[in-house]
Amino acid sequence: MTLIDQIVARVRDVVAKPGEVLLHMPLFAGNESKYVQQCIETGWVSSAGAFVTQFEQKLCAITGSRYAVATVNGTAALHMALMLAGVERDTEVLMPSLTFVATANAASYCGAIPHFCDVESKTLGVDSYRLDEHLSQIAKVRDGVCFNTNTSRRIAAIVPMHTFGHPVNIDALVEVAAKWNIPIVEDAAESLGSFYHNKHTGTFGKLNVLSFNGNKTITTGAGGAILTDDASLAARAKHLTTTAKEPHPFEYVHDAIGYNYRLPNLNAAMGVAQLEKLDDILRRKRRLALRYIEMMRDIPGVKVFTEPTDCRSNYWLNTLILDKADMAVRDQLLTALNAAGLQSRPIWRPMHQLAMFKECPAMSLHVTEGIAQRAVNVPSSPGLVGGDNA
């Protein structure tokens, strides 16, 4: 059998079901219907309602963050977090090129310019050591503010992203950010339930972001959240995401340009039910990841990407890494997997290769480009394995 035939056969053995298998399906195994029906029966379906508060409180309890502000999606959360961190028009935002487009889009919504960083192969996240070297060549701190000396623009934030739920080397990045006096806005959209050195991801930055899209570890249908330990930032985030409306029993007075970004109660109800089952979902996803690791162990030419040392990943999307960077082989594998009914996809097209971001500043991105030619995501739904009672 060829390498591609072996991989397809082993993926089918892992998922252990015939027919089409989607990349990632939500698992509804709790009180989702009950809580959503309560919203319908009471009429509390929009952005006000008890489930929104419950959802935010549960997020704080799970992550260890002091405050959570629920939003309509992760992109909206990231847009607001960048604004609150001080990102403005004609500033630059450091971020990996290996990320979902929302990271770069959110900076663009602020009128800022993405500045792309390379990643390290052991985490798939920003390579802090090489970033520090890059900044040493192109940046200066003047009066406590970091500037790109090539463009004269202020570098307003660093946005690390925990790729597929695997924690980036955040301690090293915190040191780099402190050295260059750049605030961290942590993109933890994919890493609910992931821990770096026993601390939950999304709790290391000034502001941090989660996502609850339909394909995430838990879902609210669409949704996101801003996490922070700063009371004033949390209050400001809640105010601005609620159209900046001043509290009043009947008057509609708004004191700033606000955003209609709050999560509806209907979505939050689903989220509360999902969070009640988070531990079971994470156990299922770990079982599935271990199956992939075991099944691929003896196939030369491919490996399963595993959690970094001293970290615990939620294994949001299981990822196969081919030994050789060869786009033709990668695409042959993707074609074969999808033809077999095993929905699979490549990693995102790197941001610096997209037309709207090709002219953005960047460091050398050779690791990113190599991974993009080698990485394939395979079916990762928690329902593919048994739960607590299986």
N, C-alpha and C positions, 0 to 999 in steps of 0.2 A: 504493500500500500504506500502511496505517496504521503508526504507530510500533511498535505491538505486533507486527504481522505482519512488519515488517522485522527486528526483534530475534529473533523465533523463527526466521526463515529463516537469519539469520547464525549463530545458535548451532548450528543443525543443520549448517551448512557447516563450522563449526569442528570439531565432534566427528566429522564425516565418517563416520558409520555409521548405518545404518537401525535402526529399532526403538527399544526402550526403552534409555535411557542414564541410569545412576544418578548421583547427585550426586558421590559419591566412593567408589571401590572400591580396596582395597589391591592392590599389585602384588607378586606372588610370582614372582620370576624368578631365584632363587639357590638357596641351600642350606637353605631352610626345611624341606622334607620330610626331608632328610638329618639335620639337627640334632635335629628333633623325634623322629625314629625312634631316634636315639641315646639320648635320654631314656627312651623306652619300653623299649628293649632293656636298658638298665642299671638301670632302676627308679628313677632320680633324676628324679622328676616334680614334687616339691613344692618348698617354699621353700628347700631346701638343694640345692646342685649347682654344678658348675663354670660352667655357662652364665650364672648370675646374676652371678658375679664378672666374667666376660668382658664381659657386657653393660655393667656399671657402668664397667669400665675403658675400653671403647670410647666410652661417653658422655663420659667425661672427656677423652679424646683429641680428640674431635670438637668439644666445646664450649669446652675450655680451663679447665673447672672442675677444682679439685683433688680433689673428692670427689663421688661420686654414690651415692645409696641408692635402689635400685629398689623400687617399691611396686606393689600390686595394681591401682591406677588413679590417674589424675591428681588426682581429688578427695581420695583418701586422702593423697596426697603434700601437697596444699595444706592439708588439715586438720592434718597433723603439722607442716608448716613454720610455720603460724600459731601453733600451741602453743609451738614452740621459740623463736619470735620474741617470746614474752611476751604473746600475746593471751589474755585471760582473760574470764570471765563479767563482763558489764556494762561492757566496754570497747567502743570503736568501731573499725571497720576501714574506712579510705577505699578505695574501689574504683569503677571505672566502672559506671554503670548499663547501659551497652552492653557486656554480657558474657554468657557462658553461665552458667546458674544455679548451677553448681558453685562459682563464686567466692563468691557470697553464701551458699550452703549451708555451705561449709567454715567461714566465720566464725560462722555460727549454731551449728554443732556445738560450737564453743568456748564457747557462751553469749554471744558478742559480737553487736554490732549493726552491720550494714552502714551505711555513710555514703556516699551515692552522689555521684559526681563526673561532670561533663560531659566530653565528648570534643572534640577538635578535628577538623575535617573533613579536614585534610591527612594525618592518620595514623590516624584512627578510634580513637586512644588518648587517655588522660587529658590534658586541657588543663592543663599545669602552671602556666601563668601565671594562668589564671583560678582554679585551685585555691589558689594563693598568696593571691590577693585574697580568696577565700572564707575561708581560714583567718585572714586578718588581721581579718575581721569577727566570727568566732565562736570563735576559739581563743586561748589564752594558754599560755606555757611557764612553769611554776613548778618550781623546783628540778630543772631538766633534764627535766621531764615535760610533754608537751603535753596540755592538757585542752580539751574543748569547753565553753565557758563557758555555753552555753545549756542543756546537759544535765548538766554537772558530771562527765561521764564522761571517762576517759583515752582519748586517740586512740592506739591501740596499734600500728598498722601501716598502711602504704600498699601496695595491691596493684595495680600497673599490669598491664594485659593487652595482649598484642600481637595485635590483632584480625586474624583470618584470616592470621596470619603476618607482618603488616606491623609493623615495629618502631615503638614509641611513642618520643616525644622523651625518651629516658631521661636524658640529661645534665641537662636542665632539671629533671626530676623529682628527680634525685639532689640538686640544689641546694635544692629546696624541702624535701625530706625532712631534709636536714642543718640547714636554717634552723629547722625546727620540731621537730627532734630526734625524728623518727618513723622507725622501721626500715622498709626496703623488703622485701617478699616478692613476688618477681617471678613473675607467672603467664605463663610461656612455654609453656603447654600446646599452643599451636597453631604455635609458631615454631621447631621444630627445623630447623636449616639456614638460619636468618635471622640477618643481621648488622647491627648498628648501628655505623657508623663502624669497620668491620673487626673489631669484637668481637662474639662470638656472644651473642645474646639469652639470658637466663637466667643471666647471670653478673654482673649489676650489683647485686643485692640481697644482704642478709644471708643469706637462703635463697631458693631459686628452684625452680620446679616445671615439669616436662615431662609430657606425656600421650602414650600410645601406644594409644589406643582404635582400634577397627577402621576408623574413618574418618580417622585422622590420616595425616601424611606417611609415617611408617613405623609399623607396628603390631606389638604383641605379642599381639593378640587383645583383651586388656584389660591396662592397665599404666600406670605413671607412674614418676616419679623425682624425688627431691629433689637439687638441686645446691647445693653450698656450698664455700667456701674455708676454712672453719673446721673444724679437725680435731675439736674437742670436740663441736660441733654435729652433725657427720657421725656420730660414734660414738654420740651420744645418739639420733639419728634411727634408726640401725640397731638399737640396743637396744630402743627403744620399739616399733618396727614389728615386732619379733620377740617380741612378748608380754612384753617386759622380763624375759626368762629369763636368769638368771645362768649363765655357762659352767660346766659340770660334766659329767663323763662319764656320769652316770646319774641324778642328782637333778634334780627339777623344783622349782626355787626361783625365785620372781619377786619383784623388789625394788620394783616400782611397778605402777600400773595401765597395762598395755601394750595393744598393738593387734596384731591378726593381719593386718598390712598388707604383708608382704613378698611380692615377686613370685615366683611359682613358677618352677622351673627350666624347665618345659615352655614357658612363655610367653617366658622369657628366651632360650631356644634360637631361637625364631622371631625375636626381636629382634636377636640377633647376626647372623643371616642377612640381616635387613632392613638393618641398619647397613652391612653389607658392600656393599650396593647403593645406599646413600644418595646418593652423587654422581650416579649415573645417574637416580635418581628426581627429584632436584632439577633436573637438566638437562631432563628430560621436562616437568616442571611449568612451567619457564620457557618452553619452546617453546610449550606450550599457552597460557600467559598472553599471549605475543607474538601468537599467532594471534587471540585475542580482541581485543586492542588494535587490531590491523590491521583486523579485520573490522568493528569498531564505529566506526572512525575517522570515517567520512563520514555517520554517522546522527545528525542533530540531535536533541537531547532525551535522549541517553544517553551515558555514558562508562564505561570500565572503570577501576576503582580501581587505581592503580599504586603501586609502592613509593615511600616518602618519599625525599627528597634525601639522598645520602650513605649510603643503606641498601641492603641486598640482602635481598629478601624470598624466602621459600620458595614464595610464592603458593599457600598451602594450599588456600584456596577462592577461585576467581575471583569477583569481585563487580561487578555492574553498578550504576551510580548514575544514577537518573533525575534530570533537571534540576529537575523540580518535585516538591515534597513533596505527594503526592496518594495517599492510601491506596487509593482506588478504582482508579486507574490501576495502581498497584503490584499489586493483587490480580488485576486483569484480565490483567496480564502473567504472573503466576504461574500463573493458571488456564490460559492459552494454552500456556505452556511445558510444563506437566505433562500437558496433554491431548495434546500432540505427542510424548509419550514422553521429554521432556527434563526429568528430575527436577531441580527447582529449589525454593528455599525463601526465605522472607524472613529478614532478620536476626532474632536472638532478640527476643522481646518484652522491652523494657527492664525491668530489675529493679524499678524504682520503680513500674511499672504492674502488678506481680504482687500478688495479694491479701495474701500473707504479708509483703511488704516495703513496702506502701504508706505505713506510718506511720514508716518509717525516716528519719533526717535526710538532707538532700540540699541541694546547691547548685542553682542554676538549671540545668535540663537541656534547654534549647531545641535545642541542636545534636543531642543524642542523639535527641530526639523527631522532628526533621526527617529525620535519616538513616534512622531506622526506617521512615519512610514512602517512602523512595526507594531502598533497597538490596535487591538480589536476588542470591542466590548461584546460580551456574549450574554445570553438570557440570565437574568438576575432576580427574578420575582421571588419574594419570600414564600409565596404559595407553592413553589416548586418542591418544597420539602415539608415534612410534617411539623406540626406545632408542639406545644407543651404536652399535649395528650396523645401524641403520635407514638 
